[in-house]
């Protein structure tokens, strides 16, 4: 093999179609843009406009709500914890936190925290430190003789100021609302 024998795979290099260069090119006259008018020009941003008819995205009903501040938790059930203890991936005598759950393979990546879910039965006495736990999970852990400690989230000064401002607005609006109801 020589350097002058090296070629591209057939079809690897395509020649660009030159638009608007005469009838013989196959892309002449209108240049693939259809007829005349707004869409034949550059810079068209119709995007959902239906010629004055109510657009589809406005005809359909709105459904649901998604909070911008929502948090996504890694969810681990009590049953999964017991299975990990039975297989030896988790040591019930030591304190269990996010790092221990990750090394045991129960949590893949740390999202906004770990939430313990109920369901199943726990036989081992566990000392858990997690972000959130359901009422049934707390009951199952305490029934087995374990304890659960919830991690307190740090509140930033900016968030604290925002909360104070919202509380002040509500307090200011409360007397007005009561007067309007009377």
C-alpha positions in Angstrom: 0.0 0.0 0.0 1.2 3.5 -0.9 0.0 6.9 0.3 -1.3 7.7 -3.2 -3.4 4.5 -3.2 -5.5 5.6 -0.1 -9.0 6.7 -1.0 -12.1 7.6 1.0 -14.8 5.0 1.3 -17.3 5.5 -1.6 -20.0 7.9 -0.4 -17.9 9.4 2.3 -17.6 12.8 0.5 -20.7 14.2 -0.9 -20.7 17.2 -3.3 -22.9 20.0 -2.0 -26.0 20.8 -4.1 -25.7 24.3 -5.4 -29.1 25.7 -5.2 -30.6 28.3 -7.6 -28.2 27.8 -10.4 -30.4 27.1 -13.3 -32.9 24.5 -14.6 -30.2 22.1 -15.5 -29.0 21.8 -11.9 -32.3 20.3 -10.7 -32.5 22.9 -8.0 -33.0 26.0 -10.1 -35.7 28.7 -10.3 -37.3 28.4 -6.8 -34.4 26.6 -5.2 -36.5 24.0 -3.4 -38.4 26.6 -1.4 -41.7 26.1 -3.1 -43.7 29.1 -4.3 -43.4 32.8 -3.6 -44.2 34.5 -0.4 -43.0 34.6 3.2 -41.6 31.1 3.3 -39.5 31.7 0.2 -37.6 34.4 2.0 -34.9 34.1 4.5 -35.5 34.6 8.2 -39.0 33.0 8.5 -40.0 32.2 12.0 -43.6 31.0 11.7 -43.2 28.3 14.4 -46.8 27.2 15.3 -48.6 29.9 13.4 -51.6 28.5 11.6 -52.8 31.4 9.5 -54.9 33.0 12.2 -56.5 29.8 13.3 -56.1 29.0 17.0 -52.8 27.0 17.1 -52.8 23.4 18.3 -50.6 24.1 21.3 -53.3 26.6 22.5 -56.3 24.4 21.6 -55.1 21.5 23.8 -55.8 21.6 27.5 -53.1 22.3 30.0 -52.1 19.4 32.2 -50.1 19.1 35.4 -47.5 21.2 37.0 -43.7 20.9 37.3 -42.0 22.9 40.0 -38.8 24.5 39.1 -37.5 23.8 42.5 -38.3 20.1 42.5 -35.7 17.7 43.8 -35.0 14.2 42.5 -34.1 11.6 45.1 -32.4 8.2 44.8 -35.1 5.9 46.2 -34.1 2.8 48.2 -36.8 0.6 49.7 -36.6 -1.1 53.1 -36.8 -4.5 51.3 -33.8 -3.6 49.2 -31.8 -2.7 52.3 -32.7 -6.1 53.9 -31.7 -7.9 50.7 -28.3 -6.0 50.7 -27.7 -7.1 54.3 -28.6 -10.7 53.5 -26.2 -10.8 50.6 -23.4 -9.2 52.6 -23.2 -6.0 50.6 -24.3 -3.9 53.6 -23.1 -4.3 57.1 -25.9 -3.7 59.5 -23.7 -3.1 62.6 -22.1 0.1 61.1 -23.8 3.4 60.4 -25.3 3.7 56.9 -25.1 6.9 54.9 -25.0 7.9 51.2 -21.4 6.8 50.7 -22.0 3.4 52.2 -25.1 2.9 50.0 -23.1 3.9 47.0 -20.3 1.4 47.7 -23.0 -1.3 48.3 -24.4 -0.6 44.9 -27.8 0.5 46.1 -27.3 4.1 44.9 -25.7 4.7 41.5 -25.2 8.5 41.7 -26.0 11.1 44.4 -28.9 13.2 43.0 -30.5 15.6 45.4 -30.4 13.0 48.2 -31.6 9.6 49.2 -35.2 8.7 50.2 -36.0 5.6 52.0 -39.3 4.0 51.0 -41.5 1.6 53.0 -42.5 -1.7 51.6 -41.0 -5.0 52.8 -39.7 -5.9 56.3 -36.5 -5.1 58.0 -34.9 -7.6 60.4 -31.5 -5.9 61.0 -30.9 -3.0 63.3 -29.7 -0.1 61.1 -28.5 3.4 61.9 -29.4 5.3 58.8 -28.5 8.9 57.8 -30.5 10.0 54.8 -32.2 13.0 53.3 -35.8 11.8 53.5 -37.8 8.8 54.6 -41.5 7.9 54.3 -43.6 7.3 57.5 -43.9 3.6 56.7 -40.1 3.3 56.3 -39.5 5.1 59.6 -41.9 2.7 61.3 -40.2 -0.4 59.8 -36.7 0.8 60.8 -37.8 1.7 64.4 -39.7 -1.6 64.7 -36.5 -3.5 63.9 -34.7 -1.5 66.7 -32.8 0.9 64.3 -32.7 4.6 64.1 -33.0 7.1 61.3 -31.5 10.6 61.2 -32.5 13.0 58.5 -29.9 15.4 57.0 -30.8 19.0 57.5 -30.6 21.0 54.3 -28.5 24.2 54.4 -30.5 27.3 53.7 -28.6 30.0 51.8 -28.8 33.6 52.9 -30.4 34.5 49.6 -33.1 31.9 50.0 -33.7 33.0 53.6 -34.2 36.6 52.3 -36.6 35.4 49.7 -38.6 33.4 52.3 -38.8 36.4 54.6 -40.0 38.6 51.7 -42.7 36.1 50.8 -43.8 35.8 54.4 -44.0 39.6 54.7 -46.2 39.8 51.6 -48.5 37.2 53.0 -48.8 38.9 56.3 -49.5 42.2 54.6 -52.2 40.6 52.4 -53.9 38.7 55.3 -55.7 41.7 56.9 -56.9 42.9 53.4 -58.3 39.4 52.7 -60.1 39.3 56.0 -61.6 42.7 55.4 -62.8 41.7 52.0 -64.5 38.6 53.3 -66.4 40.7 55.9 
